[in-house]
Amino acid sequence: MEKPFTQEKRIKLQQKMMTALEREVQVLSPELQEILIDDLVTAFENRIKVLKILQQKQKKTENMQIEDIAEIHKSFI
């Protein structure tokens, strides 16, 4: 599956998140800050993938069932 972000965009998003969450993450060591921000970007990237799949599937079938959403979600776990 394609990645929603290029490495350059991913780095920019990490920098923006670090700036936005600067006060909250400053209690962590620099290494943990980096890990946290990377995890947040990855989670966001995965959410975008799931929503794209849902949107494409909705176009195919107007009445999506909750089971379909759960099945797609399981594929990312």
C-alpha positions as CSV (number, residue, x, y, z in Angstrom):
1,M,0.0,0.0,0.0
2,E,1.3,3.5,-0.8
3,K,2.5,5.8,1.9
4,P,0.5,9.0,2.2
5,F,3.6,11.0,3.0
6,T,7.0,11.3,1.4
7,Q,9.9,11.3,3.8
8,E,10.2,15.1,3.4
9,K,6.5,15.6,4.3
10,R,6.9,13.3,7.2
11,I,9.8,15.2,8.6
12,K,7.9,18.5,8.2
13,L,4.9,17.1,10.0
14,Q,7.2,15.8,12.8
15,Q,8.7,19.3,13.2
16,K,5.2,20.9,13.2
17,M,4.0,18.4,15.9
18,M,7.1,19.0,18.0
19,T,6.4,22.8,17.8
20,A,2.7,22.4,18.6
21,L,3.4,20.0,21.5
22,E,6.6,21.6,22.7
23,R,5.3,22.5,26.2
24,E,3.7,19.0,26.7
25,V,6.7,17.0,25.6
26,Q,9.4,19.0,27.2
27,V,9.2,16.8,30.4
28,L,10.5,13.9,28.3
29,S,14.1,13.2,27.3
30,P,15.0,14.3,23.7
31,E,15.0,10.6,22.7
32,L,11.5,9.9,24.1
33,Q,10.3,13.2,22.5
34,E,11.5,11.9,19.1
35,I,9.9,8.5,19.6
36,L,6.6,10.0,20.7
37,I,6.4,12.4,17.7
38,D,7.4,9.7,15.3
39,D,4.6,7.5,16.8
40,L,2.1,10.3,16.4
41,V,3.0,10.8,12.8
42,T,2.8,7.1,12.1
43,A,-0.6,6.9,13.8
44,F,-1.8,9.8,11.7
45,E,-0.5,8.3,8.6
46,N,-2.3,5.0,9.4
47,R,-5.5,6.8,10.1
48,I,-5.3,8.5,6.7
49,K,-4.8,5.1,5.0
50,V,-7.9,3.7,6.8
51,L,-10.1,6.7,5.9
52,K,-9.0,6.5,2.3
53,I,-10.0,2.8,2.1
54,L,-13.3,3.6,3.8
55,Q,-14.0,6.4,1.4
56,Q,-13.2,4.3,-1.6
57,K,-15.3,1.5,-0.3
58,Q,-18.2,3.8,0.4
59,K,-18.2,4.9,-3.2
60,K,-18.6,1.3,-4.2
61,T,-21.3,0.5,-1.6
62,E,-23.4,3.3,-0.1
63,N,-24.5,1.3,2.9
64,M,-21.2,0.3,4.7
65,Q,-21.7,-2.0,7.6
66,I,-19.8,-1.7,11.0
67,E,-18.3,-5.1,10.3
68,D,-16.6,-3.7,7.2
69,I,-15.0,-1.0,9.2
70,A,-13.8,-3.4,11.9
71,E,-12.3,-5.7,9.2
72,I,-10.4,-2.8,7.6
73,H,-9.2,-1.7,11.1
74,K,-7.9,-5.2,11.9
75,S,-5.7,-5.2,8.8
76,F,-3.7,-2.4,10.3
77,I,-3.2,-4.0,13.7
